[in-house]
């Protein structure tokens, strides 16, 4: 059983707090994803766990063993932490075959020839590369090269696997395929893993738990469904799925999901929902939970606007509706016949519409 515990971790670069008092635990055999935009501190956290960066303060333990503790002056070298790391760049030697690349960590550990042969081929088989063991890197596709890097990590049986944007250099179709391959390998070996990405789709597909970071701090945590479905912060709502963030004002206080009942002269939605009457707040609703309805052909709708844009994306139309200077995006049926400039009604999915905390407007 190998878990990873990070306590009050901080890392400064000059006057910049790249990581600011971050704490979390990765249970044994699970995948935790550090998700956020560039510069949020996620890669710095990963490098501190790997021992490639020395944290300014805090504690890190792997399997209950401290590898860094600023107060006790503990700093275990990277090579003794028994960690496998997969980078965005493939970092494989072009002059060595796939077999030789994967065997390299075992040669450094003076593993015998027979055992080395067995372990290398087993690692290659686990990522479906055993039939390409004699190829050179330039004879492999990008996905195959990344699988070779993963096999090189698995071959020496690391306690923890760290992955830093490993799919960023792949095309969209291959990236989607590799997400599921990585997840299958992780579950097969029961590896405790920490994954860094800015791609929310990767985070959703791969993770048991997600930490959303901004400015070096954790601002949201939970399972993929929890983090995505019920955003409590403006940044999380916007970053995960590009939610609409619409000014609103509470006109009737009540429990339960907010009910949109109209719009005021300034373009703010009038809401029945939790909070004091008159409170200015923000409604968060994802484009997939916004529907367009014809005006005058159905029951009266609470909000109408002008359709400004319709973009065909294959499975859906991406629409933009303007109401009093505020743009609202909606994802609609691609067969819908809408005309730019027409007045349309806007309907919000009632159980997937949220009021953000007043202090986070």
QUIBELBEL-V821513 format. One record per helix or strand of 3 or more residues. SS is the DSSP state (helix for helix, strand for strand). FROM is the first residue (numbers start at 1). LEN is the number of residues. Records with the same first field share a line. If there is no record, write none. Layout:
BEGIN
SS=FROM-LEN, FROM-LEN
END
This chain:
BEGIN
strand=4-10, 16-11, 31-5, 57-6, 65-5, 83-4, 160-5, 192-6, 209-6, 217-6, 244-10, 259-5, 269-5, 280-6, 290-5, 303-10, 316-8, 326-8, 343-6
helix=42-9, 78-3, 98-11, 113-14, 130-3, 137-3, 142-13, 172-18, 200-7, 224-6, 234-6, 287-3, 350-3, 358-3
END
